[in-house]
Amino acid sequence: MTIYFYGADEVPYGCFSNFSDHGFDLDGVWWPASEHYFQAQKFKGTRHADLIRRARTPLRAAELGRDSSKPLRRDWERVKDDVMRRAVVTKFRAHADIRDILLSTGDEEIVEDTTTDHYWGRGRTGNGKNMLGRILVRTRSQLHAELAEALDSDGRRPRR
């Protein structure tokens, strides 16, 4: 069964949204949501990036990050997936409650159910790249591996 998510207020999978209220420390500062981190990285090292980080809501951070009057960093297209991966894994490592929700999805496909974003979600046609869903699946695998390693290292599970 494919797991679809979109709104941050959806139970239980709204926590998969970059707009969910799950802040974290990364790069030595506090980010109120993964959307703040992602959008700010488009302008890393500028005053605009800090303005985005301090935005009152993830929606406002997104609006500021999509301001076409501000030049994006030159390598943005090359690094944006890694930026998203970093934000997502940090968010789920920081919050045990949502980490458990992600891990509870087993081996199911995860899809950002948006018709307006063909890159991060499924897109209008339903066969978009779904990069956010793919990053969540990869993060789930990474967290499973980390959990297994932690269990092995403290002797609660026999090593293979």
C-alpha positions, 0 to 999 in steps of 0.5 A: 500500500502506497503512503500518500502525504501532503499537509502537515496537519494530516494524521499520522503522516503530516510529519513527512511534510517539510511544513511540519512543526519539527525543528532541529539544530543544523549547521550550528543554528536552530531551524523551525522546520525543514522548509526553513532550512531548505529554502534558506540554503538557496541563499547560503551565506547571505542576509536573505538566508537568515531572514528565511530562517527567522520566518514565522511560519514554513509558508513564509519561509517558502515564499521568501525562498521563492522570491525570484528577485533574489539570485540563487546560489550558483550550484543550487540545481546540483546540491538541492537534493543533498540539502533536502536529504540533510534536512530530512534525516536531521529532522527525523533523528531529532524527533523520536515520535516522528522517527517511529512513524517513518519506521512504522511504514515498513517497506511501503512507497511514500509519495508526496501527494501534490499535483503542483510539484512534479519534482518533489511530489507526484505532480499533476500527471501522477508520475512526477519524480517524487524526490521528497518521497524517495528521500523519505524512503532512503531516510527510513532505510538509513534510520533502520540501519542506524537502529540495528547498529545501535542494538548490535553495539549494546548487546541487545541483539546478536551480531550476524 
